Amino acid sequence: MVKLEAVRGFAAVYVVLHHIFSKELSIGGNDISFLFSFGQEAVILFFMLSGFVIQYAYSYSKDKSFRTFFLKRLLRIYFPLIIVFIAHYVLSSISLNGFRPINWWTFWGNIFMLQDISFLKPNVICEPFLGNSPLWSLSYEWWFYMLFFFLVNKLKERSSAVVYIIGAIAALTYLVHPNFLNRVLMYLVIWWAGVDMAKLYLNKVEITVKNLKTPLVIMVLHVFILILNVVLHKNSSFSIGVSPFLELRHFSFAIISILLAILWKKMKWVGFKQTLGIFEPVAPISFGIYISHWFLIIQADYLDTIISNELCRLCVYSFVCILFSYFIECLIFKRFSNCILNKINIINVESSCASFQTTNLPFNSLRQVG
Protein backbone atom coordinates (compact mmCIF):
# COMPACT_ATOMS: atom_id res chain seq x y z
CA MET A 1 0.00 0.00 0.00
CA VAL A 2 2.98 2.29 0.45
CA LYS A 3 3.48 1.93 -3.27
CA LEU A 4 0.06 3.46 -3.95
CA GLU A 5 1.07 6.46 -1.87
CA ALA A 6 4.34 6.76 -3.75
CA VAL A 7 2.66 6.60 -7.16
CA ARG A 8 0.14 9.22 -6.06
CA GLY A 9 2.90 11.52 -4.87
CA PHE A 10 4.83 10.98 -8.08
CA ALA A 11 1.78 11.73 -10.24
CA ALA A 12 1.16 15.03 -8.44
CA VAL A 13 4.79 16.13 -8.76
CA TYR A 14 4.90 15.05 -12.39
CA VAL A 15 1.85 17.15 -13.27
CA VAL A 16 3.61 20.19 -11.80
CA LEU A 17 6.82 19.42 -13.71
CA HIS A 18 4.76 18.89 -16.86
CA HIS A 19 3.32 22.38 -16.60
CA ILE A 20 6.75 23.88 -15.91
CA PHE A 21 9.03 22.02 -18.31
CA SER A 22 6.97 20.35 -21.06
CA LYS A 23 7.73 23.11 -23.57
CA GLU A 24 11.39 23.78 -22.91
CA LEU A 25 14.08 22.13 -20.80
CA SER A 26 17.67 21.67 -21.92
CA ILE A 27 20.49 19.89 -20.13
CA GLY A 28 23.93 20.02 -21.70
CA GLY A 29 22.42 21.44 -24.86
CA ASN A 30 19.98 18.54 -25.19
CA ASP A 31 16.25 19.16 -25.13
CA ILE A 32 14.65 16.77 -22.62
CA SER A 33 11.29 18.51 -22.37
CA PHE A 34 9.59 15.48 -23.96
CA LEU A 35 10.15 13.63 -20.67
CA PHE A 36 7.58 15.92 -19.10
CA SER A 37 4.99 15.79 -21.86
CA PHE A 38 2.69 13.27 -20.21
CA GLY A 39 0.75 15.26 -17.64
CA GLN A 40 -2.54 13.91 -18.98
CA GLU A 41 -1.30 10.37 -18.42
CA ALA A 42 -0.46 11.22 -14.81
CA VAL A 43 -4.13 12.13 -14.30
CA ILE A 44 -5.12 8.72 -15.69
CA LEU A 45 -2.96 7.20 -12.94
CA PHE A 46 -4.94 9.27 -10.44
CA PHE A 47 -8.17 7.89 -11.83
CA MET A 48 -7.13 4.27 -11.43
CA LEU A 49 -5.68 4.85 -7.96
CA SER A 50 -8.89 6.57 -6.96
CA GLY A 51 -11.03 3.65 -8.10
CA PHE A 52 -8.83 1.24 -6.16
CA VAL A 53 -8.89 3.07 -2.85
CA ILE A 54 -12.57 4.04 -2.97
CA GLN A 55 -13.52 0.38 -3.41
CA TYR A 56 -11.06 -0.66 -0.71
CA ALA A 57 -12.28 1.97 1.71
CA TYR A 58 -15.95 1.33 1.10
CA SER A 59 -15.52 -2.40 1.70
CA TYR A 60 -14.12 -1.65 5.18
CA SER A 61 -16.61 1.08 6.01
CA LYS A 62 -19.06 0.21 8.78
CA ASP A 63 -21.51 2.90 7.74
CA LYS A 64 -22.34 2.36 4.07
CA SER A 65 -25.18 4.88 3.93
CA PHE A 66 -25.30 7.43 1.11
CA ARG A 67 -25.41 10.22 3.70
CA THR A 68 -22.03 9.25 5.12
CA PHE A 69 -20.47 8.49 1.75
CA PHE A 70 -21.70 11.74 0.22
CA LEU A 71 -20.67 13.98 3.11
CA LYS A 72 -17.16 12.55 3.25
CA ARG A 73 -16.67 12.96 -0.48
CA LEU A 74 -18.23 16.43 -0.38
CA LEU A 75 -15.91 17.63 2.36
CA ARG A 76 -12.86 15.96 0.86
CA ILE A 77 -13.28 17.57 -2.54
CA TYR A 78 -15.02 20.87 -1.86
CA PHE A 79 -13.36 22.15 1.30
CA PRO A 80 -9.84 22.43 -0.20
CA LEU A 81 -11.34 23.49 -3.53
CA ILE A 82 -13.23 26.47 -2.08
CA ILE A 83 -10.08 27.61 -0.29
CA VAL A 84 -8.23 27.37 -3.60
CA PHE A 85 -10.97 29.38 -5.34
CA ILE A 86 -10.66 32.14 -2.73
CA ALA A 87 -6.85 32.21 -2.73
CA HIS A 88 -6.70 32.22 -6.52
CA TYR A 89 -9.24 35.02 -6.77
CA VAL A 90 -7.45 37.15 -4.18
CA LEU A 91 -4.03 36.73 -5.82
CA SER A 92 -5.35 37.46 -9.31
CA SER A 93 -7.24 40.51 -8.05
CA ILE A 94 -4.08 41.84 -6.40
CA SER A 95 -2.22 41.29 -9.67
CA LEU A 96 -4.89 43.31 -11.52
CA ASN A 97 -4.98 46.04 -8.85
CA GLY A 98 -8.71 45.56 -8.59
CA PHE A 99 -11.42 42.94 -8.32
CA ARG A 100 -11.16 40.30 -11.02
CA PRO A 101 -14.43 39.86 -12.95
CA ILE A 102 -16.12 36.53 -12.23
CA ASN A 103 -17.70 34.42 -14.93
CA TRP A 104 -20.65 33.12 -12.92
CA TRP A 105 -21.52 30.45 -15.47
CA THR A 106 -18.03 29.01 -15.01
CA PHE A 107 -18.19 29.37 -11.22
CA TRP A 108 -21.47 27.52 -10.86
CA GLY A 109 -20.43 24.99 -13.47
CA ASN A 110 -17.41 24.17 -11.31
CA ILE A 111 -19.53 24.04 -8.16
CA PHE A 112 -21.75 21.46 -9.84
CA MET A 113 -18.68 19.65 -11.24
CA LEU A 114 -19.28 20.14 -14.95
CA GLN A 115 -15.93 21.65 -15.93
CA ASP A 116 -13.54 20.50 -18.64
CA ILE A 117 -11.06 22.10 -21.04
CA SER A 118 -12.60 23.25 -24.30
CA PHE A 119 -9.39 23.60 -26.32
CA LEU A 120 -8.63 19.93 -25.60
CA LYS A 121 -12.08 18.33 -25.92
CA PRO A 122 -15.27 19.12 -27.85
CA ASN A 123 -18.64 20.28 -26.51
CA VAL A 124 -17.45 21.33 -23.06
CA ILE A 125 -20.07 22.76 -20.69
CA CYS A 126 -17.75 25.18 -18.89
CA GLU A 127 -14.08 25.85 -18.28
CA PRO A 128 -12.21 25.31 -14.98
CA PHE A 129 -12.82 28.30 -12.70
CA LEU A 130 -10.38 31.21 -13.17
CA GLY A 131 -8.52 29.19 -15.80
CA ASN A 132 -7.12 26.71 -13.27
CA SER A 133 -6.90 23.98 -15.89
CA PRO A 134 -5.95 21.02 -13.61
CA LEU A 135 -9.42 21.26 -12.08
CA TRP A 136 -10.85 19.55 -15.16
CA SER A 137 -10.31 16.11 -13.62
CA LEU A 138 -12.30 16.89 -10.46
CA SER A 139 -15.58 16.83 -12.37
CA TYR A 140 -14.82 13.32 -13.55
CA GLU A 141 -13.76 12.20 -10.06
CA TRP A 142 -16.92 13.56 -8.48
CA TRP A 143 -19.27 11.78 -10.86
CA PHE A 144 -17.23 8.59 -10.59
CA TYR A 145 -17.83 8.72 -6.82
CA MET A 146 -21.57 9.23 -7.21
CA LEU A 147 -21.91 6.53 -9.86
CA PHE A 148 -19.85 4.15 -7.74
CA PHE A 149 -22.22 4.37 -4.79
CA PHE A 150 -25.29 3.84 -6.94
CA LEU A 151 -23.81 0.94 -8.89
CA VAL A 152 -22.35 -1.04 -6.00
CA ASN A 153 -25.53 -0.69 -3.96
CA LYS A 154 -28.11 -1.24 -6.68
CA LEU A 155 -26.33 -3.69 -8.96
CA LYS A 156 -23.81 -5.25 -6.56
CA GLU A 157 -21.99 -8.14 -8.33
CA ARG A 158 -23.28 -6.98 -11.71
CA SER A 159 -21.85 -3.48 -11.32
CA SER A 160 -18.60 -4.13 -13.21
CA ALA A 161 -20.37 -5.72 -16.15
CA VAL A 162 -22.82 -2.82 -16.37
CA VAL A 163 -20.00 -0.25 -16.20
CA TYR A 164 -18.14 -1.89 -19.05
CA ILE A 165 -21.23 -2.26 -21.22
CA ILE A 166 -22.27 1.35 -20.64
CA GLY A 167 -18.69 2.47 -21.25
CA ALA A 168 -18.60 0.73 -24.61
CA ILE A 169 -21.93 2.28 -25.60
CA ALA A 170 -20.67 5.70 -24.50
CA ALA A 171 -17.55 5.24 -26.63
CA LEU A 172 -19.68 4.41 -29.66
CA THR A 173 -21.91 7.46 -29.13
CA TYR A 174 -18.71 9.50 -28.77
CA LEU A 175 -18.10 8.87 -32.47
CA VAL A 176 -21.34 10.67 -33.31
CA HIS A 177 -21.63 13.39 -30.68
CA PRO A 178 -18.85 13.70 -28.08
CA ASN A 179 -20.05 15.46 -24.93
CA PHE A 180 -19.50 15.63 -21.18
CA LEU A 181 -21.93 12.82 -20.34
CA ASN A 182 -20.58 10.15 -22.66
CA ARG A 183 -17.02 11.21 -21.81
CA VAL A 184 -17.62 10.60 -18.09
CA LEU A 185 -19.28 7.24 -18.76
CA MET A 186 -16.47 6.29 -21.13
CA TYR A 187 -13.72 7.23 -18.65
CA LEU A 188 -15.54 5.46 -15.85
CA VAL A 189 -14.14 2.28 -17.41
CA ILE A 190 -10.60 3.40 -16.56
CA TRP A 191 -11.58 4.35 -13.02
CA TRP A 192 -13.47 1.07 -12.58
CA ALA A 193 -10.40 -0.92 -13.56
CA GLY A 194 -9.00 0.33 -10.25
CA VAL A 195 -12.18 -0.86 -8.52
CA ASP A 196 -11.76 -4.33 -9.98
CA MET A 197 -8.11 -4.45 -8.94
CA ALA A 198 -9.16 -3.60 -5.40
CA LYS A 199 -11.74 -6.39 -5.46
CA LEU A 200 -9.04 -8.87 -6.44
CA TYR A 201 -6.77 -7.56 -3.70
CA LEU A 202 -9.52 -7.77 -1.08
CA ASN A 203 -10.31 -11.35 -2.08
CA LYS A 204 -6.60 -12.22 -1.91
CA VAL A 205 -6.58 -13.02 -5.61
CA GLU A 206 -3.40 -12.18 -7.50
CA ILE A 207 -3.66 -9.19 -9.82
CA THR A 208 -2.70 -10.66 -13.18
CA VAL A 209 -3.53 -10.10 -16.83
CA LYS A 210 -5.76 -13.17 -16.73
CA ASN A 211 -7.69 -11.95 -13.69
CA LEU A 212 -8.06 -8.49 -15.23
CA LYS A 213 -8.97 -9.72 -18.68
CA THR A 214 -12.43 -8.14 -18.66
CA PRO A 215 -11.39 -4.51 -18.00
CA LEU A 216 -8.34 -4.93 -20.25
CA VAL A 217 -10.41 -6.31 -23.14
CA ILE A 218 -12.97 -3.53 -22.73
CA MET A 219 -10.24 -0.88 -22.75
CA VAL A 220 -8.72 -2.46 -25.87
CA LEU A 221 -12.18 -2.21 -27.44
CA HIS A 222 -12.24 1.47 -26.47
CA VAL A 223 -8.85 1.93 -28.13
CA PHE A 224 -10.17 0.54 -31.42
CA ILE A 225 -13.27 2.73 -31.19
CA LEU A 226 -11.12 5.78 -30.46
CA ILE A 227 -8.82 4.97 -33.38
CA LEU A 228 -11.92 5.13 -35.53
CA ASN A 229 -12.78 8.42 -33.81
CA VAL A 230 -9.38 9.80 -34.84
CA VAL A 231 -9.93 8.70 -38.44
CA LEU A 232 -13.38 10.27 -38.57
CA HIS A 233 -12.66 13.56 -36.82
CA LYS A 234 -9.05 14.58 -37.32
CA ASN A 235 -8.59 17.85 -39.17
CA SER A 236 -5.84 20.09 -40.50
CA SER A 237 -4.95 21.29 -37.01
CA PHE A 238 -4.54 17.71 -35.80
CA SER A 239 -2.42 17.36 -32.65
CA ILE A 240 -1.66 14.39 -30.40
CA GLY A 241 -2.34 16.65 -27.40
CA VAL A 242 -6.00 17.38 -28.14
CA SER A 243 -9.16 15.50 -29.12
CA PRO A 244 -9.67 13.21 -30.96
CA PHE A 245 -6.18 11.82 -30.28
CA LEU A 246 -6.14 12.74 -26.59
CA GLU A 247 -8.82 10.24 -25.60
CA LEU A 248 -6.92 7.52 -27.48
CA ARG A 249 -3.79 8.43 -25.52
CA HIS A 250 -5.67 8.13 -22.25
CA PHE A 251 -7.02 4.64 -22.86
CA SER A 252 -3.79 3.38 -24.41
CA PHE A 253 -1.84 4.58 -21.40
CA ALA A 254 -4.32 2.99 -18.98
CA ILE A 255 -3.71 -0.39 -20.60
CA ILE A 256 0.06 0.07 -20.75
CA SER A 257 0.29 1.22 -17.11
CA ILE A 258 -1.65 -1.81 -15.86
CA LEU A 259 0.52 -4.19 -17.87
CA LEU A 260 3.72 -2.49 -16.69
CA ALA A 261 2.56 -2.61 -13.08
CA ILE A 262 1.86 -6.34 -13.36
CA LEU A 263 5.26 -6.88 -14.96
CA TRP A 264 7.02 -4.78 -12.33
CA LYS A 265 5.30 -6.79 -9.61
CA LYS A 266 6.61 -10.03 -11.17
CA MET A 267 10.06 -8.46 -11.00
CA LYS A 268 9.47 -7.92 -7.25
CA TRP A 269 9.34 -4.14 -7.71
CA VAL A 270 13.06 -3.90 -8.33
CA GLY A 271 14.16 -0.26 -8.22
CA PHE A 272 10.78 1.04 -7.06
CA LYS A 273 12.09 2.40 -3.76
CA GLN A 274 14.84 4.34 -5.51
CA THR A 275 12.53 5.81 -8.16
CA LEU A 276 8.82 6.26 -7.50
CA GLY A 277 9.28 5.40 -3.84
CA ILE A 278 10.98 8.71 -3.09
CA PHE A 279 7.68 10.52 -3.76
CA GLU A 280 5.76 8.81 -0.94
CA PRO A 281 6.24 11.75 1.49
CA VAL A 282 4.47 14.03 -1.03
CA ALA A 283 1.30 11.92 -1.05
CA PRO A 284 -0.36 13.53 2.01
CA ILE A 285 -0.46 16.93 0.31
CA SER A 286 -0.74 15.78 -3.31
CA PHE A 287 -4.33 16.95 -3.73
CA GLY A 288 -3.47 20.41 -2.45
CA ILE A 289 -0.50 20.62 -4.79
CA TYR A 290 -2.55 19.41 -7.73
CA ILE A 291 -5.35 21.96 -7.38
CA SER A 292 -3.20 24.95 -6.35
CA HIS A 293 0.04 24.75 -8.35
CA TRP A 294 -1.48 26.39 -11.44
CA PHE A 295 -1.88 29.79 -9.80
CA LEU A 296 0.82 29.46 -7.12
CA ILE A 297 3.59 28.33 -9.51
CA ILE A 298 2.69 28.19 -13.19
CA GLN A 299 0.85 31.50 -13.61
CA ALA A 300 2.23 33.14 -10.49
CA ASP A 301 3.53 36.70 -10.62
CA TYR A 302 3.09 37.82 -7.01
CA LEU A 303 6.87 37.76 -6.37
CA ASP A 304 8.10 38.79 -9.82
CA THR A 305 9.01 42.31 -8.70
CA ILE A 306 10.78 41.04 -5.59
CA ILE A 307 12.82 38.11 -6.98
CA SER A 308 14.47 38.78 -10.33
CA ASN A 309 16.25 35.45 -10.80
CA GLU A 310 13.90 33.06 -12.61
CA LEU A 311 15.22 29.88 -10.99
CA CYS A 312 15.11 31.35 -7.49
CA ARG A 313 11.62 32.63 -8.14
CA LEU A 314 10.48 29.18 -9.29
CA CYS A 315 11.93 27.61 -6.13
CA VAL A 316 10.17 30.12 -3.89
CA TYR A 317 6.87 29.70 -5.74
CA SER A 318 7.18 25.92 -5.33
CA PHE A 319 7.90 26.29 -1.62
CA VAL A 320 4.85 28.53 -1.22
CA CYS A 321 2.72 25.90 -2.99
CA ILE A 322 3.99 23.16 -0.68
CA LEU A 323 3.32 25.27 2.43
CA PHE A 324 -0.14 26.22 1.18
CA SER A 325 -0.97 22.58 0.44
CA TYR A 326 0.26 21.48 3.86
CA PHE A 327 -1.79 24.22 5.48
CA ILE A 328 -5.08 23.28 3.84
CA GLU A 329 -4.54 19.50 3.88
CA CYS A 330 -2.87 18.86 7.23
CA LEU A 331 -4.05 21.72 9.39
CA ILE A 332 -7.28 23.36 8.27
CA PHE A 333 -9.04 20.38 6.71
CA LYS A 334 -8.35 18.05 9.63
CA ARG A 335 -9.92 20.37 12.20
CA PHE A 336 -12.82 21.38 9.98
CA SER A 337 -13.81 17.86 8.93
CA ASN A 338 -13.52 16.48 12.47
CA CYS A 339 -15.72 19.28 13.76
CA ILE A 340 -18.40 18.92 11.08
CA LEU A 341 -18.58 15.15 10.90
CA ASN A 342 -18.45 14.60 14.65
CA LYS A 343 -21.36 16.98 15.05
CA ILE A 344 -23.47 14.81 12.79
CA ASN A 345 -22.24 11.62 14.44
CA ILE A 346 -19.95 10.35 11.73
CA ILE A 347 -16.99 9.05 13.66
CA ASN A 348 -13.39 8.42 12.60
CA VAL A 349 -13.40 10.98 9.84
CA GLU A 350 -10.68 12.20 7.58
CA SER A 351 -7.37 12.23 9.35
CA SER A 352 -4.60 14.76 8.93
CA CYS A 353 -2.55 15.08 5.79
CA ALA A 354 -4.90 13.09 3.58
CA SER A 355 -5.44 13.47 -0.11
CA PHE A 356 -8.55 12.85 -2.11
CA GLN A 357 -7.19 9.58 -3.43
CA THR A 358 -6.62 7.62 -0.22
CA THR A 359 -9.22 6.40 2.17
CA ASN A 360 -9.80 4.75 5.52
CA LEU A 361 -7.57 1.69 5.14
CA PRO A 362 -6.23 -0.61 7.86
CA PHE A 363 -2.64 0.16 6.88
CA ASN A 364 -0.41 2.76 8.48
CA SER A 365 1.06 3.52 5.08
CA LEU A 366 -2.22 4.97 3.81
CA ARG A 367 -3.67 8.13 5.36
CA GLN A 368 -7.32 7.95 6.20
CA VAL A 369 -9.97 9.71 4.22
CA GLY A 370 -12.92 7.71 5.46
GIJO-V554842 format. One record per helix or strand of 2 or more residues. SS is the DSSP state (~ for helix, > for strand). FROM is the first residue (numbers start at 1). LEN is the number of residues. If there is no record, write none. Layout:
SS|FROM|LEN  SS|FROM|LEN
This chain:
~|2|20  >|26|2  >|30|2  ~|33|4  ~|39|22  ~|66|31  ~|104|8  ~|129|3  ~|133|22  ~|156|21  ~|180|23  ~|213|21  ~|245|22  ~|276|23  ~|310|34
